[in-house]
């Protein structure tokens, strides 16, 4: 997921350099959404791993 967010970020940067504002903003928005989803899933996985490791 983080890989795709970075790809969309690079696409947004390249599109911005060449003056394609619509494509750049759309790619940047997709990259932001994917990054937030990645962070949420990462935190959930870390909490689940911490709770699974503390078996009484």
N, CA, C and O atoms as CSV, one atom per row, in Angstrom:
chain,resi,resn,atom,element,x,y,z
A,1,UNK,N,N,0.826,-1.190,0.000
A,1,UNK,CA,C,0.000,0.000,0.000
A,1,UNK,C,C,0.869,1.252,0.000
A,1,UNK,O,O,0.595,2.213,-0.720
A,2,UNK,N,N,1.910,1.228,0.810
A,2,UNK,CA,C,2.818,2.366,0.843
A,2,UNK,C,C,3.518,2.536,-0.505
A,2,UNK,O,O,3.798,3.655,-0.933
A,3,UNK,N,N,3.792,1.430,-1.158
A,3,UNK,CA,C,4.419,1.459,-2.481
A,3,UNK,C,C,3.535,2.215,-3.476
A,3,UNK,O,O,4.029,3.046,-4.238
A,4,UNK,N,N,2.241,1.932,-3.472
A,4,UNK,CA,C,1.326,2.611,-4.389
A,4,UNK,C,C,1.203,4.087,-4.051
A,4,UNK,O,O,1.093,4.920,-4.950
A,5,UNK,N,N,1.219,4.422,-2.765
A,5,UNK,CA,C,1.149,5.829,-2.374
A,5,UNK,C,C,2.370,6.586,-2.895
A,5,UNK,O,O,2.247,7.717,-3.365
A,6,UNK,N,N,3.538,5.969,-2.813
A,6,UNK,CA,C,4.743,6.610,-3.330
A,6,UNK,C,C,4.711,6.749,-4.845
A,6,UNK,O,O,5.179,7.751,-5.386
A,7,UNK,N,N,4.161,5.749,-5.534
A,7,UNK,CA,C,4.037,5.838,-6.996
A,7,UNK,C,C,3.130,7.003,-7.378
A,7,UNK,O,O,3.470,7.781,-8.270
A,8,UNK,N,N,1.985,7.135,-6.718
A,8,UNK,CA,C,1.082,8.240,-7.032
A,8,UNK,C,C,1.706,9.586,-6.673
A,8,UNK,O,O,1.452,10.583,-7.349
A,9,UNK,N,N,2.512,9.624,-5.626
A,9,UNK,CA,C,3.203,10.860,-5.270
A,9,UNK,C,C,4.195,11.253,-6.361
A,9,UNK,O,O,4.282,12.426,-6.725
A,10,UNK,N,N,4.933,10.297,-6.878
A,10,UNK,CA,C,5.880,10.581,-7.957
A,10,UNK,C,C,5.140,11.033,-9.217
A,10,UNK,O,O,5.581,11.958,-9.900
A,11,UNK,N,N,4.025,10.387,-9.522
A,11,UNK,CA,C,3.220,10.796,-10.680
A,11,UNK,C,C,2.729,12.229,-10.498
A,11,UNK,O,O,2.734,13.017,-11.443
A,12,UNK,N,N,2.307,12.562,-9.287
A,12,UNK,CA,C,1.830,13.920,-9.016
A,12,UNK,C,C,2.951,14.928,-9.175
A,12,UNK,O,O,2.736,16.006,-9.728
A,13,UNK,N,N,4.141,14.599,-8.701
A,13,UNK,CA,C,5.272,15.521,-8.830
A,13,UNK,C,C,5.658,15.726,-10.290
A,13,UNK,O,O,5.909,16.853,-10.715
A,14,UNK,N,N,5.705,14.656,-11.046
A,14,UNK,CA,C,6.066,14.768,-12.460
A,14,UNK,C,C,4.998,15.537,-13.232
A,14,UNK,O,O,5.320,16.377,-14.072
A,15,UNK,N,N,3.729,15.253,-12.948
A,15,UNK,CA,C,2.655,15.980,-13.618
A,15,UNK,C,C,2.674,17.455,-13.247
A,15,UNK,O,O,2.389,18.310,-14.085
A,16,UNK,N,N,3.006,17.756,-12.009
A,16,UNK,CA,C,3.099,19.144,-11.583
A,16,UNK,C,C,4.235,19.882,-12.268
A,16,UNK,O,O,4.101,21.052,-12.628
A,17,UNK,N,N,5.348,19.195,-12.445
A,17,UNK,CA,C,6.493,19.807,-13.129
A,17,UNK,C,C,6.134,20.156,-14.573
A,17,UNK,O,O,6.516,21.213,-15.073
A,18,UNK,N,N,5.403,19.271,-15.235
A,18,UNK,CA,C,5.052,19.496,-16.634
A,18,UNK,C,C,3.793,20.328,-16.824
A,18,UNK,O,O,3.381,20.572,-17.958
A,19,UNK,N,N,3.175,20.768,-15.731
A,19,UNK,CA,C,2.058,21.691,-15.830
A,19,UNK,C,C,0.681,21.064,-15.927
A,19,UNK,O,O,-0.281,21.757,-16.258
A,20,UNK,N,N,0.558,19.805,-15.655
A,20,UNK,CA,C,-0.747,19.142,-15.671
A,20,UNK,C,C,-1.349,19.213,-14.275
A,20,UNK,O,O,-1.235,18.265,-13.498
A,21,UNK,N,N,-1.987,20.332,-13.955
A,21,UNK,CA,C,-2.481,20.579,-12.605
A,21,UNK,C,C,-3.569,19.631,-12.160
A,21,UNK,O,O,-3.581,19.196,-11.008
A,22,UNK,N,N,-4.489,19.302,-13.058
A,22,UNK,CA,C,-5.589,18.405,-12.690
A,22,UNK,C,C,-5.103,17.012,-12.349
A,22,UNK,O,O,-5.521,16.415,-11.358
A,23,UNK,N,N,-4.217,16.508,-13.183
A,23,UNK,CA,C,-3.674,15.173,-12.939
A,23,UNK,C,C,-2.825,15.182,-11.672
A,23,UNK,O,O,-2.853,14.232,-10.890
A,24,UNK,N,N,-2.070,16.261,-11.477
A,24,UNK,CA,C,-1.217,16.351,-10.295
A,24,UNK,C,C,-2.041,16.373,-9.013
A,24,UNK,O,O,-1.702,15.695,-8.043
A,25,UNK,N,N,-3.114,17.143,-9.006
A,25,UNK,CA,C,-3.924,17.213,-7.782
A,25,UNK,C,C,-4.665,15.908,-7.527
A,25,UNK,O,O,-4.818,15.496,-6.377
A,26,UNK,N,N,-5.128,15.251,-8.593
A,26,UNK,CA,C,-5.807,13.970,-8.418
A,26,UNK,C,C,-4.841,12.911,-7.898
A,26,UNK,O,O,-5.185,12.149,-6.994
A,27,UNK,N,N,-3.642,12.858,-8.458
A,27,UNK,CA,C,-2.649,11.881,-8.004
A,27,UNK,C,C,-2.213,12.159,-6.571
A,27,UNK,O,O,-2.015,11.231,-5.787
A,28,UNK,N,N,-2.065,13.423,-6.235
A,28,UNK,CA,C,-1.683,13.766,-4.863
A,28,UNK,C,C,-2.794,13.379,-3.883
A,28,UNK,O,O,-2.514,12.898,-2.785
A,29,UNK,N,N,-4.035,13.586,-4.274
A,29,UNK,CA,C,-5.154,13.190,-3.416
A,29,UNK,C,C,-5.198,11.688,-3.206
A,29,UNK,O,O,-5.423,11.220,-2.090
A,30,UNK,N,N,-4.986,10.934,-4.271
A,30,UNK,CA,C,-4.966,9.469,-4.154
A,30,UNK,C,C,-3.815,9.033,-3.269
A,30,UNK,O,O,-3.974,8.138,-2.440
A,31,UNK,N,N,-2.657,9.657,-3.435
A,31,UNK,CA,C,-1.495,9.305,-2.608
A,31,UNK,C,C,-1.776,9.581,-1.135
A,31,UNK,O,O,-1.396,8.787,-0.274
A,32,UNK,N,N,-2.436,10.696,-0.838
A,32,UNK,CA,C,-2.757,11.013,0.553
A,32,UNK,C,C,-3.718,9.996,1.146
A,32,UNK,O,O,-3.536,9.556,2.281
A,33,UNK,N,N,-4.736,9.623,0.389
A,33,UNK,CA,C,-5.713,8.643,0.883
A,33,UNK,C,C,-5.038,7.298,1.132
A,33,UNK,O,O,-5.261,6.674,2.169
A,34,UNK,N,N,-4.214,6.850,0.187
A,34,UNK,CA,C,-3.528,5.568,0.364
A,34,UNK,C,C,-2.575,5.603,1.551
A,34,UNK,O,O,-2.443,4.610,2.267
A,35,UNK,N,N,-1.909,6.734,1.769
A,35,UNK,CA,C,-0.993,6.840,2.902
A,35,UNK,C,C,-1.748,6.783,4.221
A,35,UNK,O,O,-1.290,6.143,5.167
A,36,UNK,N,N,-2.887,7.437,4.298
A,36,UNK,CA,C,-3.686,7.400,5.527
A,36,UNK,C,C,-4.200,5.990,5.781
A,36,UNK,O,O,-4.187,5.526,6.921
A,37,UNK,N,N,-4.650,5.306,4.742
A,37,UNK,CA,C,-5.109,3.920,4.903
A,37,UNK,C,C,-3.952,3.046,5.379
A,37,UNK,O,O,-4.125,2.198,6.255
A,38,UNK,N,N,-2.762,3.260,4.793
A,38,UNK,CA,C,-1.587,2.510,5.231
A,38,UNK,C,C,-1.304,2.748,6.710
A,38,UNK,O,O,-1.051,1.801,7.454
A,39,UNK,N,N,-1.345,4.009,7.141
A,39,UNK,CA,C,-1.059,4.307,8.543
A,39,UNK,C,C,-2.078,3.660,9.479
A,39,UNK,O,O,-1.711,3.124,10.525
A,40,UNK,N,N,-3.348,3.708,9.106
A,40,UNK,CA,C,-4.394,3.101,9.946
A,40,UNK,C,C,-4.173,1.591,10.047
A,40,UNK,O,O,-4.236,1.028,11.140
A,41,UNK,N,N,-3.917,0.936,8.917
A,41,UNK,CA,C,-3.693,-0.507,8.949
A,41,UNK,C,C,-2.424,-0.860,9.720
A,41,UNK,O,O,-2.376,-1.884,10.401
A,42,UNK,N,N,-1.404,-0.023,9.617
A,42,UNK,CA,C,-0.162,-0.261,10.351
A,42,UNK,C,C,-0.399,-0.177,11.860
A,42,UNK,O,O,0.077,-1.025,12.614
A,43,UNK,N,N,-1.123,0.829,12.289
A,43,UNK,CA,C,-1.406,0.983,13.717
A,43,UNK,C,C,-2.267,-0.169,14.224
A,43,UNK,O,O,-2.022,-0.693,15.311
A,44,UNK,N,N,-3.270,-0.565,13.450
A,44,UNK,CA,C,-4.123,-1.693,13.851
A,44,UNK,C,C,-3.289,-2.966,13.966
A,44,UNK,O,O,-3.470,-3.737,14.909
A,45,UNK,N,N,-2.380,-3.197,13.025
A,45,UNK,CA,C,-1.537,-4.389,13.068
A,45,UNK,C,C,-0.617,-4.360,14.281
A,45,UNK,O,O,-0.409,-5.390,14.922
A,46,UNK,N,N,-0.062,-3.190,14.604
A,46,UNK,CA,C,0.831,-3.095,15.759
A,46,UNK,C,C,0.072,-3.326,17.065
A,46,UNK,O,O,0.582,-3.989,17.968
A,47,UNK,N,N,-1.133,-2.789,17.169
A,47,UNK,CA,C,-1.942,-2.999,18.381
A,47,UNK,C,C,-2.336,-4.469,18.492
A,47,UNK,O,O,-2.274,-5.041,19.581
A,48,UNK,N,N,-2.736,-5.084,17.393
A,48,UNK,CA,C,-3.110,-6.496,17.424
A,48,UNK,C,C,-1.924,-7.365,17.808
A,48,UNK,O,O,-2.069,-8.324,18.566
A,49,UNK,N,N,-0.746,-7.028,17.283
A,49,UNK,CA,C,0.445,-7.796,17.629
A,49,UNK,C,C,0.809,-7.631,19.111
A,49,UNK,O,O,1.217,-8.591,19.765
A,50,UNK,N,N,0.660,-6.422,19.628
A,50,UNK,CA,C,0.968,-6.177,21.041
A,50,UNK,C,C,-0.009,-6.917,21.939
A,50,UNK,O,O,0.393,-7.472,22.962
A,51,UNK,N,N,-1.274,-6.932,21.576
A,51,UNK,CA,C,-2.269,-7.614,22.397
A,51,UNK,C,C,-2.118,-9.129,22.316
A,51,UNK,O,O,-2.353,-9.828,23.302
A,52,UNK,N,N,-1.730,-9.640,21.156
A,52,UNK,CA,C,-1.550,-11.075,21.008
A,52,UNK,C,C,-0.312,-11.546,21.778
A,52,UNK,O,O,-0.276,-12.679,22.257
A,53,UNK,N,N,0.675,-10.702,21.897
A,53,UNK,CA,C,1.901,-11.065,22.593
A,53,UNK,C,C,1.753,-11.105,24.099
A,53,UNK,O,O,2.575,-11.721,24.777
A,54,UNK,N,N,0.718,-10.460,24.647
A,54,UNK,CA,C,0.515,-10.400,26.097
A,54,UNK,C,C,-0.520,-11.405,26.541
A,54,UNK,O,O,-1.523,-11.013,27.139
A,55,UNK,N,N,-0.327,-12.670,26.280
A,55,UNK,CA,C,-1.279,-13.674,26.741
A,55,UNK,C,C,-0.964,-14.016,28.195
A,55,UNK,O,O,0.190,-14.275,28.537
A,56,UNK,N,N,-1.974,-14.015,29.038
A,56,UNK,CA,C,-1.738,-14.273,30.470
A,56,UNK,C,C,-1.493,-15.729,30.779
A,56,UNK,O,O,-1.282,-16.088,31.937
